[in-house]
Amino acid sequence: MFKVLLIEDDVTLFKEMKERLSQWSYEVYGIQNFHDVMKDFTQIKPDLVIIDIQLPKFDGFHWCRMIRSHSKVPIIFLSSRDHPTDMIMSMQLGADDYVQKPFHFDVLIAKIQAVLRRVYNYSKEQQIQLKVWNGATVDYVKGTIQNNSGEIELTKNEIFILKILLEQSNQIVNREELIRQLWNDERFVSDNTLTVNVNRLRKRLEEIGLGQFIETKVGQGYIAKEEEII
């Protein structure tokens, strides 16, 4: 049974979500003290975090940063605000998905199932752990890339996107295929969500001199360039 930490201060919504998620056999926990969310996070050790942006004391972005500094647990943001910058910010901070309030509960369940399947089934079924790419060693299980310029650690979304692109290196992977593999149903995902995730991946790769190897093919998709070893 997956443990879900729901960081939501609206008591009515929390109770409704807990009841509905429990029907899907998720073990749902709430926050006792919104001034010290990390205490509950550390004690519960959730498999998934669902977090509202507007919270008492500190907002969801703050707690996302705190969680990401300690863990790569998947995070889904909830927000009643309709600012595009909120979604962009959440993805840049390492969130796995973003749900706009009010939402249809079936959509939320679909997103939760997609994230959990991608993160945990992927880890269990992973056969090839290491991949050498343009002089760098990609560790799919640890989510790291290392070369002579250093080592970076990627989020689950970032390493999964990179893996899909590397499986078809030097070939264009269209956006629809990426969305389908990442979130299972493109009907529930905005095109901008993928753009933000790929841009974040490219920015991380730039830290070790690999950013230029992920190219955008306008109107088509993305390509991971792989240099031939002579």
C-alpha positions in Angstrom: 0.0 0.0 0.0 1.4 3.4 -1.0 1.6 6.1 1.6 0.5 9.5 0.5 1.3 12.7 2.4 -1.4 15.3 1.7 -0.2 18.8 2.6 -3.6 20.6 2.4 -4.9 23.1 5.0 -8.5 23.1 3.8 -10.0 20.6 6.3 -13.1 19.9 4.1 -11.0 19.2 1.0 -8.5 17.2 3.0 -11.2 14.9 4.4 -12.8 14.4 1.0 -9.5 13.6 -0.7 -8.5 11.3 2.1 -11.8 9.4 1.9 -11.6 9.1 -1.9 -7.9 8.1 -1.9 -8.5 5.5 0.8 -11.1 3.9 -1.5 -8.2 3.3 -3.9 -6.2 1.7 -1.1 -3.9 4.6 -0.6 -2.8 5.2 3.0 -3.3 9.0 3.5 -1.6 11.2 6.1 -2.0 14.9 6.9 0.1 17.6 8.5 -0.1 18.2 12.2 1.9 21.4 12.2 2.1 23.6 9.1 5.0 25.4 10.7 7.1 22.3 10.7 6.0 20.2 7.7 9.4 18.4 7.5 8.9 16.8 10.9 5.8 14.9 9.6 7.5 14.2 6.3 10.5 12.6 8.0 8.3 10.5 10.3 5.8 9.3 7.7 8.3 8.6 4.9 5.6 8.9 2.2 5.8 7.3 -1.3 4.0 10.4 -2.8 3.5 14.0 -1.6 0.5 16.0 -2.8 0.9 19.7 -1.8 -1.2 22.8 -2.1 0.6 26.0 -3.0 -1.3 28.3 -0.6 -0.5 27.2 2.9 -0.2 28.8 6.3 3.2 30.3 7.3 5.2 29.1 4.3 3.8 28.3 0.8 4.0 24.9 -1.0 7.0 26.1 -3.0 9.0 26.5 0.2 8.2 23.0 1.4 8.9 21.5 -2.0 12.4 23.0 -1.9 12.8 21.5 1.6 11.6 18.1 0.6 13.8 18.1 -2.6 16.9 18.9 -0.5 16.3 15.6 1.3 14.4 13.3 -1.0 13.4 12.5 -4.6 10.0 11.3 -3.6 7.4 12.2 -6.3 5.5 15.4 -5.7 2.2 16.6 -7.2 1.2 20.2 -6.7 -2.4 21.5 -6.2 -3.4 25.1 -6.8 -6.5 27.2 -7.0 -4.5 29.9 -8.7 -4.5 30.1 -12.5 -1.1 31.8 -13.0 1.0 29.9 -15.6 4.1 30.9 -13.5 2.9 28.7 -10.7 3.1 25.6 -12.9 6.4 26.6 -14.3 7.8 27.3 -10.8 6.6 23.9 -9.5 8.2 22.0 -12.3 11.5 24.0 -11.9 11.5 23.0 -8.3 11.3 19.4 -9.1 7.6 18.6 -9.0 6.4 15.6 -11.0 2.9 17.0 -11.9 0.5 19.9 -11.3 -3.2 19.8 -10.8 -5.5 22.9 -11.1 -8.3 23.3 -8.7 -11.2 22.6 -9.0 -10.3 19.2 -10.4 -12.2 16.1 -11.4 -11.2 13.4 -9.0 -10.7 10.8 -11.8 -8.1 13.1 -13.3 -6.2 13.3 -10.0 -6.3 9.5 -9.6 -5.0 9.1 -13.2 -2.1 11.4 -12.4 -1.3 9.7 -9.1 -1.3 6.3 -10.7 0.9 7.5 -13.6 3.5 9.1 -11.2 3.6 6.0 -8.9 3.8 3.6 -11.9 6.5 5.6 -13.5 8.6 6.0 -10.4 8.3 2.7 -8.6 7.5 0.2 -11.3 10.3 1.7 -13.4 12.8 1.3 -10.6 11.7 -2.4 -10.0 11.7 -3.4 -13.6 14.9 -1.5 -14.7 17.2 -4.0 -16.4 20.0 -1.7 -17.7 21.4 0.4 -14.9 24.3 2.2 -16.7 24.6 4.0 -20.0 27.6 5.7 -21.4 26.6 8.9 -23.3 29.1 11.4 -24.8 31.7 10.5 -22.3 29.4 10.6 -19.3 28.1 7.7 -17.3 24.3 7.7 -16.8 23.1 5.7 -13.8 19.3 5.2 -14.3 18.8 3.7 -10.9 20.6 6.3 -8.9 19.4 9.1 -11.2 22.9 10.5 -11.6 25.2 11.5 -14.5 28.9 11.8 -14.1 31.8 12.9 -16.3 35.1 14.7 -16.0 33.2 18.0 -15.3 31.5 16.5 -12.2 28.3 14.7 -11.2 24.7 15.8 -11.2 21.6 14.2 -9.7 18.3 14.3 -11.6 14.7 14.0 -10.5 12.7 11.0 -11.5 11.0 12.9 -14.4 14.4 14.2 -15.7 16.1 10.8 -15.7 13.0 9.1 -17.2 12.9 11.7 -20.0 16.6 11.3 -20.6 16.3 7.5 -20.7 13.5 7.7 -23.3 15.6 10.0 -25.5 18.8 7.9 -25.1 16.9 4.7 -26.1 16.4 6.5 -29.5 19.6 8.5 -29.6 20.1 10.6 -32.7 16.4 10.1 -33.6 13.6 12.5 -33.0 11.2 11.5 -30.2 7.9 13.3 -30.8 6.3 15.2 -28.0 3.2 13.0 -27.9 5.2 9.9 -27.3 7.1 11.5 -24.5 3.9 12.7 -22.8 2.3 9.3 -23.3 5.2 7.5 -21.6 5.6 10.0 -18.8 2.0 10.6 -17.9 0.2 7.8 -19.7 -2.7 10.0 -21.0 -1.9 13.2 -22.9 -5.5 14.4 -22.3 -4.6 15.3 -18.7 -1.3 17.0 -19.5 -0.6 20.5 -20.9 2.0 20.7 -23.6 3.8 23.3 -21.5 4.4 20.7 -18.8 6.7 18.7 -21.0 8.5 21.8 -22.2 9.3 22.9 -18.6 10.6 19.4 -17.8 12.8 19.2 -20.8 14.2 22.7 -20.3 14.9 21.8 -16.7 16.7 18.7 -17.8 18.8 20.6 -20.4 19.7 23.2 -17.7 21.0 20.5 -15.4 23.0 18.9 -18.1 24.6 22.2 -18.9 26.3 22.1 -15.5 28.5 19.2 -16.8 28.7 20.4 -20.4 26.1 18.2 -21.9 23.2 20.6 -22.4 23.9 21.1 -26.1 23.3 17.4 -26.8 19.5 17.7 -26.1 18.1 19.5 -29.1 14.6 20.8 -29.7 13.1 20.1 -33.1 10.4 22.7 -33.5 7.0 21.2 -34.2 8.3 17.7 -33.9 9.9 16.8 -30.6 13.4 16.3 -29.1 16.6 14.5 -29.9 19.5 13.3 -27.8 22.6 13.6 -29.9 25.2 11.0 -29.4 28.7 11.5 -30.8 30.3 8.5 -32.5 33.4 7.1 -30.8 36.2 6.8 -33.4 
